[in-house]
């Protein structure tokens, strides 16, 4: 092998990763494009779209509907059956198509309930497409970085994807600039973040196509590297069978990771959907300050998720980092719920704690899954985790919207929602402690072993 070929082989995984992160960046941006504009829906008379807070909560919950009602699990099995190239391409396309439907609904000029119904369908398609695309990306990283810096690669992908969230949190209030009292936000103004998101998805689809070509070449070179007898034996061994899914459901540690995912992520992702509606009345900050405050979450992961990934790769101790991250998230929501009102310092401090937790738990959790399940069902395993996660996200977003709609003031609604998130964090902490206990009792699981060999 000459030096040029050797260099290409070393660079290949990183070039593949560069192609994979852009569709996820676009997905995260589109999903969070209204997070720092959520306060607008508390007064629907000021937006031509006419949605209220409950409508907005219903719209955001649409992301998880198809995922929860069987789509995510079934498509995860198809991912293992058909591979990432075919399945991923289908659902990257669905993600972009659903986003386009949402953008059209917002600018359609139809009655509020009609536009909401269309946007809800679009969000459902976007959500299922995004989740399966995310599973395909995670599975691809596990494949391309096998026996390498997998946790770092997953952390880096997560960091860049969340940079899409940070971009949305910061840019959306500038695209939909604050108006003088009494002025109405037009449909085209409200839809500006959606059209920017569509442009990002177009770039992501081009890079996904490049990755598909690279992945086909990767498999071809892998087949050429083994003799036909070895290849046939490996193919039989790694062939996906639907009965293998039952083994996942009997794996207690896998179930605990799935439940940790749903409760931990619900305390952060559902919070972000109502970030400005919580931070503004609780700490008396303007919209711009609230957007910068909540943008600390994804910005912090851009730096710390890869660093924590390196830490997991080199020294392990994954379950300890999960416990630490769950504790930090709990402290953050306790501050958001009970810290003195009108003091912005506590809002910033809570975001610091939440940002560290948002980096620690995923950096340790996602690389733990390939240690617990066979490669042939890895796509199904991640899909099951995402399915449980989306069930929680759908419910907690709806609960938050109902709490705000039923509250006399924004401040009382914000406290009520935060009490819900405190309870969610307590459950997440108990699950992380359960994984820590399992790792101590069964070291053969290698949950606390370094990822990099």
N, C-alpha and C positions, 0 to 999 in steps of 0.2 A: 504493500500500500504506500503510494507516494505521499509527500508532505501535504500537497493540496487536498487530496482525498481525505487524509486524516483530519485536516483542519475543518473541512466541510462536515465530516461526521461529528466533530465536536460542536460545531456551530449549529448543526441541524436542529437539535431540540430547542435552542433559544430562538431560532428563526420561526420555528413552528409556534412557540409561545407568543412571539410578537404578532403572528396572524390571529391567534386565538383570543387575545385580550381585547381587540377592538370591538368585535360584536358584543362582548360582555360590558365594555365601557358604554356602548350605545344603549344597551338594555337597562343598565342601572340609571343612566341619565333619564330615559323616558319614564321609568317607573317612579322616579322621585321629582319629576318636573314641577309638580304642584305642592311639594312638601312645605316650602317656605311661602306659599301663597294660600295655604289652607284657611287663613283667617278671613279671606275674601268671601268664603262660602257661608260665614256666619251672618252676612247681610246680603241675601240674594237679590234684593232690589237694586244693588249697586253694580251688578254684573248682568250684561245682556243675556248671558247663558241661562241665568235663572235657577241654578242649582243651589240648594241649601247645604248645611253641614251633614245632615243625614244622607242626602243625595251623594255628596262627595265620599262619605264613608262607604256607601253602597258601591259606588264606582270603583274605589280602590280595592274593595273586597272581591270584585270580579276577577282580579288577577288570579285568584286561587281556586275558582269554581271548577273549571275543567280538570285542574290538577288534583283536586280533592276527590271528585267523583269518578275516579278510576283512570282518567287519562294519563296521569303521570306514571302510575305503576305499569300500566299496559305498554306505554311507549318506552319505558325503561327496559322492559323485556325485549321489545323490538330492537332497542339499541344493542343489546347483547346478541340478538339473533342476526340482525342485518349489518351491524357495525356502525361506527361513528360517522363514516362518510355519507352513507345514504340517509340514515335517520337524522343526523345533524343537519344536513342540507334541507331536508323537509321542514324541520322545525325552526331553523334560522329564517327560512322564508315565511313561515307562519307568524313568527315574531314581528317581522316587518309588515306583513299584511294586516295584522291586528292593530299595530300602531297607526297605520294609514287610516284604518276605519275609525279609530278614536279621533284623529285629527279632523277627518271629514265630519264626524258627528258634532264636534265642537263648533265648526264653522258653518253648519248646514242651515242655521236659522229656524230649525224646527222647534216645536213646543218643548219646554224644558224636560218633561217626562219622556217625550219621544227621543230627543237627543241623548238623554241619559240612558235609555234602553239600548240605543245603537252603540253608544260609547261603552256600555257594560259588556255587550257582545264582543266588541273590539278588544276590550281589556282582557276578557276571558281567553281569546285567541292569542293575544300578546303574551299573557301569563304562561300558558301551556308551552308556547314556542320558546319563551325565554328560559323556562325551567329545564326543558329537555336539552336546549342548546347548552345550558350551564352544566348539565350532567355529561353531555358529550365532551365539553371542554375539560372537565375534571377527569373524566376517564382517559382522555387523550394525554393529559399531563402525566397521569399515573403510568401510561404506556411509554411515553417518550423519555421519562425520567426514572424509569425503573432502575433500582440499585444506584441511583444518583441523588442529587439534592432535591428530592421530591417536595419536602415541606417548604423549602425556600421557593421553588417554582410555583407551588400552589399559593404561597403567601404573596408572591410578586403578582400573580394573576389577580388575586383578590384585591390587592392594593390598587392596581390600575383600574380594575372594574369599579371599585369604590371611589376612585377619582372622578368617575362619571357621575356618581351621586353628589360629590363635592361641587362639581361643575354645575350641576342642576340647582343645588341649594343656593349657590352664589349668583349664577347668571339669570335665573328665572325672575327674581324681583327686579332685575334691571331690564329684562325684556318686557315685563309687564310693570312699567313704572308706576309708582304711587300717584294718585290723582288728587285734585282738590276735593274737599268735602262736597258731596252731592253729585259729582261727575260719575258717569257710568263707564265701565270697562266694556269695550266692544268685543264681538266674537273674534275678530281677527287679532286683536291684542291678546286675548286670553289664549289663543292657539299658537302664539309665537314659539313657546318652548316645544310644543309638539312638532312643529315643522323643523326646528333645529334638530330634534331627536331623529326625525326621519332621514335627514341628511347624514347624520352619524351612522345610522343603520345601513345606508347605501354603501358607505365606505367599509363597514364591517362585513357585508355580504361579499364584496370583492376580495377581501383578505381571507374570508372563509374558503372561497373557491381556490385560492392559492394554497391554503393548508390542505385541502382535499387532494390536490395534486401531489403535495409533499408526502402526505400520509400513504398514498398509494405506492410511491417510490420507496418509502420506508418498509412497507410490507414486502415489496418485491425483493429488496436487498436482504431482508430477514430470511425469506424462503431460500434465497440463493446461498445463504450462509450455513445451511444444514443439509444433510443428505435426505433423499426422498423418504427413506424408511423412518428416520427421526421425525420428519415433518408430518408423515401420516400418523405416527404414534401420538405426537403432540396435539394434532388436530382432534383426534378421538378423545384425548384426555381433557382438552379445553372446550369441547363442544357444549354449548348451552342446552340445558334441559329444564323444562318448566318445574319439574319436581324439586330442582335445586332451590327454588324460592322458599320452600317449606323449611329448609335448613336455616335460612336467614331468620325466619320468624321464631325459631327455637333458640337463637343465639341471644342470650340475656344481655351481654355487653353491647351487641349491636343495637338491641332495642333501647338500652339506656342512652346510647349516643344519639339515636333518632329522637328520643324524647327531650334530651338536653338541647338538641338543635331547635326543636319547636319552641320551647319555653325561652331559651336564651335569645334567639333571633326575634321572637315576638316582642320581647321587652325593648328591642332597639329599632327594628324595622317598622313596627306598628307605631312606635313613638315618633319616628321621623315623619310619618304621614300627617301628624298633627303637631309638628314641632312649633310652628309659629303660634298656633292657637294655645299652646301650653306656656311657652317661654314669655310671650308678650304680657299676658295678664299676671303671671307669677312674679316676674322680675322687673316689670315696668320698663321694658326696652322697646325701641322702635323696630320696625320691620327689618331694616338693614342690619341692625345689631343682632337681631334674632337669627337672621340668615347666616351671619358669620359665626355666631355661637354654635349653631347646630352643624355647620360645615366643619367644625373641629373634629367631628366623628370620622368622616371619611378621610380628611387630610391626615389625621393621626395614623390611620391604618396604612396610608401610602408609605409612611416611614417605618412604622413599627411592625406591621404584618410580615414583611420580608425578613426583618431582623429577628423576630420571634421564630420565624420559619427556620432560619439558620441555627438558632438556639436548639430547636427541636431536632434538627438534623444531626447536630454535633453532640449534644449532651442528653437528649431525651427528656424524661420527667414530664411527659405529656399530660398525665392526669393532674399533676400538681398545678400546671399552668391553667388547666380548665377550671380548677377550684378557685385559683387566684382571680381569673377573669370574671367568674360568676360573683365573687365577693365584691369586686369593683363595680360591677353593674348594679348590684343591690345597693351599695352605698350611694351611687349616683341617683338612683330613683328615690331613695329616702330623702336626699337633698332636694330633689325636684318637688317632692310632695310636701315636705315639712320645714324646709329652710325658711328663714324670715322673708316675707314677701317684699318686693320692691328693691331688693339688693342684687344687682347684676352679678356681683362676684360669685355668688352661690350658683348661678346659672353656668358661668364659665367653669367653675370647679367641678360641677357635676358632669360637664361635657369632657373634661380631662379624664375623670374616672371611667366614664362610659367609653371613651375612645380607647383607653388602654385595654379595657375588658373586651371591646369589639375586635382588638387585634390578637389578644392572647388566646381566647377560646377557639376561634376558627383555625389559628396556626397549629394548634395541637389536635383539634378534633378531626379535621378532614384527612390528614395523613394517617390517622389511626384506623380508618375504615379498611384500606388494603391489607392491614395486618390481621383483620378479623374475618375477612371473607375471601373466597377464591376469586382469581382474576376473571373467570368466565361469567361470574354473576355480579361483577363490580358495578356495571351500569344499572342493573336492577337494584342493587343495594343503595346506591346514591339516589336513585329515583324514589325508593321507599322512604328514605330520610327526607327528601324534598316534599314528598306527599304529606307526611306528618307535619312538616314545617308549614306547608301551605294551608293545612286544615286550621292550625293555630292562628296564622296570619289572617285568614279570612274572618275567623270568629272575633279576634281581638280588635281588628279594624272596625267591624260592625259594632262591637260593644262600645268602643271609644266614641264613634259617631253618635250612638244613642245617648251616651252619658252627656255629651256636649249639648245635644238637642234638648234633653230633659232638664238641664241646669238653668237656674235663674240668671247666673252671670258667667262670663268666661272664666273668671277666677275659680269659682266653685267647680265648674266643669273640669278645669285643668287639674285640680286637686283630686277629684274623683277618679279621673283617668290614671293619675299617677299612683293612687292607692292600688288600683288594679295591677299596674306594672310592678309594684313592690311585691305583691303576692306571686306574680309570675317569676320574679327573680329568686324568691325563696325556694320555689320548686326547682328551678334550674340549679341552684346551689346544692340542694339535696341530691340531685341526679349526678352532679360532678363528684360529690363525696362518695356516692355509690360506685362510680367508676374507679375512683382512687382506691377504695376498699377491694374491689375486684382485682385490680392490678397487683396489690400487695399480696393477696391470697393466691393468685395465679400468674406468676411472673412469666410463664411460658407464652402468655398472650403477647408479650413484648410491647404492651401499651406505653411503657415508660422507657423503652429502649430507643437509642438514636435511630433515626430513619435512614441515614446515609451509611452504607456498608463500607 
